[in-house]
Amino acid sequence: MAEETTQTNGSSNSKLYKALCYLSYLWLVPYFVAKGEVRDENMILNLKQGFGCLFIIVIGQLLANFLHLVTIGAIVIGIGGILSLIGFINVLQGKDKELPLLGSQFTSWFSFVK
């Protein structure tokens, strides 16, 4: 089942970093900049979920550009975009939870993100 917690830290920097996790390649900003108290369990969860969305989008770009499977690539990119939007909205609402469908998989697949 999806894990859900409410943010206890009202820090605007923390919320900004969590939101950036879901904005494609801007995922790199919180990964390299957010350190210390900002990088708690909820931040790591959002980093993993955001990296999963980015991974899906990159796979879609690979399918569309290099393998010339444009329709399938567009569908995969759309799925990644929808998941990113859901994660972004969750952060704005102050909820830290896994994304639907692939969220638990992202957490286990990307265990190297810390």
Secondary structure, DSSP 8 states (H G I E B T S, - for coil): ---EEE-----HHHHHHHHHTTSGGGGHHHHHH--GGGSSHHHHHHHHHHHHHHHHHHHHHHHHHTS--HHHHHHHHHHHHHHHHHHHHHHHTTEEE--TTTHHHHHHHTTT--
